[in-house]
Amino acid sequence: MTEKLRTIIVEDEELARNLMKSFLAGNDKIEIIAECENGFEGVKMINELKPDLVFLDIQMPKITGFEMIELLDHKPQIIFATAYDQFAIKAFEHNAVDYLLKPYSKERLLEAVSKVSDRVQKEGVESDVAEKIMNFPREGFIDRVVVKDRHKIHIIPVDNIRYIESMDDYVMIYTNEGRHIKQKTMKYFEDSLDPHSFARIHRSYIVKIDQINEIQQYEKESYIVILHDKTKLKVSKTGYKLLKEVLNF
Amino acid sequence: MELRHPFITNPRLTIFYGIFWLIASAVMMLILIFSNGLDYWAAFVEVFTSILVFAFIGASIWYVIRFSTLENNSILRIILAHLIAASIIVFIWMYLNVILVKLLNPQALEWMQKGMINKIFGGYLMYVIYVIFFYAVNYYFSFKEKVRNEGKLIALVKEAELHALKSQINPHFLFNSLNSISSLTMTDPAKAQEMVINLSQLMRYSLKHGQHEKVLFKQELENNKLYLQIEKVRFGSKLSPVFDIDEKCLQLNIPNMILQPLYENAIKYGVYEATEPVEIKTVCRCNEDFLQITIKNSYDPNVISKRGEGIGLRNIRDRLEIIYGNPHLMTLEDNRKEFTVTLTIPQKMN
């Protein structure tokens, strides 16, 4: 027998945790090394303990399971659990990710565990589940962004964002208080932010429209926007057209 | 109720009114010419001054009706009001009559003076006819408004019923509760049984009271306590409901299923996002005119970005407005720490 999967349960409801633990009790594939009651704790424990497998509830206080996986440095295997979330189910099916619908049976849980266990034996512990789910397009517009610097998690309401700058595989989010780096694509933000409030003015910039103070011609065919705090950002030709459209000038 | 004159709000009525008096004038003229032997001009002046002038100033009688409605005033006051109004209108009418006849057909003055008493009597009679006419118009309009409001009310209640059904069988609520029951069957079967029973009772209430408009506050409160009990099993010490209910309020009336959306919101925004215990406090006070219910929950402003008046709250406001005709029966207060909803339920229907 191979080693047991070191497992963390992230679930806010005690009864739901108890149920899962009792279903897993005595299982020779699983060793539960931690239980977390919320997403903050979950991020901390997963990054610290680097488990092989995480049972992850979607609907949780503070930050959701989806927001949580965006903050993981260590990417374990994940089995999601949800009571009813049409979007989540769509995301799981589309990415062939393991998930449990509450209430689930012991058989169903063990089946998911065996699948993961087989996969770990073939492919190793590292998993791209988090990556896949993270970049699955959201429905509607987001109203907050969750970021982590060093050890603290920040929840930024999108209203506080001034602009976003692309940095290779990351983006830098500038707010009134400071800046935060996040592992997401510009495309994701372009699609997830309300186009009435945000505009992609350049390959490298998304700007909050009400932050713009002035639009200046820079060279013959190029422009810059100047924000209220005097920050200057380049505007591409398409970006200029877009601004003309939203601002009606 | 409408304060503007029906002739302003309803042009069709005005046209009918005009046509009616023109025909009456024409008939009157023919009678004066052919049976009383007046010449055309004299007949015209007579009809113009008495009938058309009265038709014009008579329109103002509506305001007298409007401000001395049959429902809100004693008979004596109404009669007195009409007597005074009638005298004023008849006086103005006679005065205009004399002036116009003097201007247009001075020869007729003498003939007119002879018939003065008859004419004044006729003026009062016309006034009475007007009063009956306007009361009928008024009654018709308020009847129409009532029918319209009732239709709206039925639609809103339907929607609230559906919403209540949906939220009591809110899939999230239902599946999570079932998962809790699944867990309890192993650790605490007695509690699992209790929860199944509570869940059934909650659903039965929403099915049973779907059609009725109002229930006793006691019933509505008990139902919501049941709901909170079920959620309490899930959330444990995180959910801490506190009730401060004045006993004598329990027998008062309240529209059914109006409280649950408020508790749902308190749980969704207060308890669900919290990691510490959250108190949901219900305070109820009343006198013989009002039942006032305040539901307050604390929340974490760092997690909840914005809280406006969502669909649930808007539905409650609309329902209260339709039932009681007052848009200010629900007030919201948000100090970025606590969210407070206050409902004021009138107990006397007018």
Interface residues (C-beta under 8 A of the other chain):
Chain A: E13 E14 L15 A16 N18 L19 S22 E37 N38 Q59 P61 K62 A83 Y84 L101 K102 P103 Y104 D143 R144 I155 P157 V158 D159
Chain B: P171 H172 L174 F175 N176 L178 N179 S180 I181 S182 S183 L184 M186 T187 V233 R234 F235 G236 Y272 E273 A274 T275 D300 N302 V303 S305 K306
